[in-house]
Amino acid sequence: MLIEWLADWTELLADAARTEDEAWSCVERLCRRGRAIGRFVQLWNDPFDRGAAIQLAASERFDWPLPATDMDPGDLMHHILTWENQHPGA
């Protein structure tokens, strides 16, 4: 799910970029965000690592709402990526 999301946004960003350097810069930022989202989901799903997940969300300035309870990792990823798609650049 995350890889598909990254691929879709990579295509959009590359098409919208004015130069190749600008495209690579955008894609690098997107990949960093994708890695951080993946790490957040991984941390959140271990109750002992929730504090680390919250710290990561704060340090990465994630704007999406944190889950209020336990969530299936796939559902959590879907929720986050849907929010990201609805709030690009947030």
N, C-alpha and C positions, 0 to 999 in steps of 0.2 A: 504494500500500500504506500509506504513512504517512498520507495524507489519510483513508483509510477507518478506520484505527486512531484518528485524532483524532476523527472524527465519532462512532464508537462510544462512545468514552470521554466525549465531550462530552454525549451523551444520558444516559449513566449518571450522570455528575456532576450534571447539571442536575436530573435526577429525584430524586437523593438530597439535594440542597441544601435547607436550611430556608428560605432567603430568596433573592431574586433577586441581591442583592449577593454573597452567599456563592457562588452558582452562577457569577457572572461572575469572581470571584476564582479559583475552581478552574479554570475554563476558561482564564483567562489564564496560570496556571501550567502547565497542560497544553500550551498552544500554545508557550510558551517551551521546554518540554522537547522538544516535537516539532521545533522549529526546530533545537535543539542536536543532536538525534539525526540529523536530516538533514545537518547540517553535519559531524558526526563521520563519517558514511558517505562523504561527499564527500571529506573530507580523507584518510581511511584509504586510499582507492583511488588516491591519488597517492603513490607511495613516498617522494617528497621532502617530503611533508606529514605523514608518520606522527607525527613529533614533535609537531606542532601538534595532531593528533588526540588524542594521549595527554594533552597539556596540557588540551585542551578536556574530555576525559573526567574528568580530575582536578578541574578547576575547577567542573564541573557535578555532581560527586559521583555519576557513573554507577557503579552497583554491578555491572552485568553484566560478565562476563569479557571482556577484550579478545581479539580474534582472535589466534590464534597464527601464522597465515600469511595469505597473500593470499586474499581471498574475492571472489566475484562480488558486486557492490553489492546486487543483489536478495536474494541469499542472506544477506548480512550484515544488511540491513534486516530481513528476516524473522526471523533469529536474535535480533536485539535486541528487536524488538516482541513476539516470543513470550516472551522473558525478562521484559519489562516487564509483560505480561499475567499471568504466573505470580507476579510479585513486586510487586503494586501498592503504591505508597507507599514502596517501598524506597529 
